Amino acid sequence: ELASKKKAGRISFFIEKEGDLQLVLLGLPNSGKSSLISALTGVGEYGTSTPFETKKPVPGMLEWEGLKIQLVDTPSIIENASRGAAGGPLVLTMAKNADGILLIIDLSGDPAYQLHVLINELENFNIVLKRKEEKVILEKTRGGGVVVLGTLEKCTLKDIKEMLKNYGIYNAIIRISGSARLDEIEEAIYETGEYKPALVVATKADISSSKVHILQKEMKRLKLELPIIVVNVLSLAKEKHKFAELVGQYFLKELGLIRVYTRNPKTGAVAKHPIVLKRGARVIDVAEKIHSSLVKHFKYAKIWSDRLPFSPQKVGLEFVLEDKDIIEIRSKI
């Protein structure tokens, strides 16, 4: 849903997240963002040679194995966008709030220049595309509560939640290398640069695919280890499943997410749309998402998975789930 209103002489726009992942497309004028989202989702029209053709965000939905990926086309980024040029702060705020970013690079232009502008404007807006190597990395999330990946030293998860509450942080993933004390986790709050997973989509390969090496060379110079998907928009509509698979797998891994498919106890039908959970989620997390009464009246669950010695396997509430597990929950009533 697009909420648009005028406030203090400016247009404010916001795309409400729908589906399981929201990915924002960022690119310079005529980079092929609109054509890309049109070919993948059927939304909008193929772009023209007119600069700044996209005036407001345009969402479209891409599906892969039941996973719903919301792609958002945005107005173009130019130099000094982070300082207000061409409504840049509005677009960059959308990127900061999204689950991930697709950097759209036009191979018919100057790939190195385009990449430089995008990275520079993102960093000026406090968005970084490289994971930090610090001992503690705190990543704010849209939901899921506080999740700690690592070992706590002389403190508990409850202590962490209470401390973060004082900073107005209720949802975050805390990645710890080794072990960390409460004060070390608190210091991570002040670290500049919010990490956002991203990948590069190189468009117009039908015009100038030879420039891919220029893009790769610039990424190496910037020490930017991101996947590159080279596309020809004219044939992309036929290959969108492959594109969706590459994008879906990458962002699920980077965001630490898994897909769990529920099975109807009465019919045996497996849901086409998965429940998306943080890695490390247990059976109890699925039960709570389906209905709170399932936890109270839980009897057992059955899991189908290639990783198990046999399927289905009967498990309890604390069983840890993995990507693509199929789960059937049985209740006492």
Number of C-alpha atoms within 10 A of each C-alpha: 10 12 9 12 11 9 8 6 7 9 12 14 16 16 17 13 18 15 15 17 22 25 24 26 27 26 24 23 19 21 25 25 29 24 22 29 26 20 20 23 17 15 17 17 12 15 19 13 10 9 13 18 15 19 12 21 19 19 23 18 18 21 19 18 14 15 20 19 21 23 27 26 29 26 25 24 25 20 17 15 23 24 13 12 12 18 19 22 19 20 24 22 15 22 23 19 16 23 22 23 23 23 23 26 30 27 27 17 14 13 22 18 13 24 21 15 18 22 17 18 21 25 16 15 19 15 21 20 20 16 12 14 8 12 14 24 22 23 17 18 18 11 10 12 13 19 19 14 16 14 15 17 12 10 13 12 13 10 12 20 17 13 17 18 12 9 10 9 16 18 18 19 20 19 20 20 14 12 15 18 16 16 11 14 21 16 12 16 16 9 13 11 17 20 19 21 21 25 20 19 25 25 25 21 18 15 12 13 17 12 18 19 11 14 22 18 13 16 18 12 9 12 10 14 13 15 14 19 14 18 19 16 23 13 11 17 17 12 14 18 16 12 19 19 14 14 20 19 13 16 19 18 12 13 17 13 18 21 22 22 21 22 19 13 14 7 7 10 10 15 15 12 18 21 18 20 22 19 18 16 18 17 23 20 18 23 21 13 12 14 10 13 12 19 20 12 12 17 15 16 20 19 23 18 18 11 9 11 8 10 13 16 13 14 16 15 17 11 15 14 23 19 18 17 18 21 27 21 25 16 14 9 8
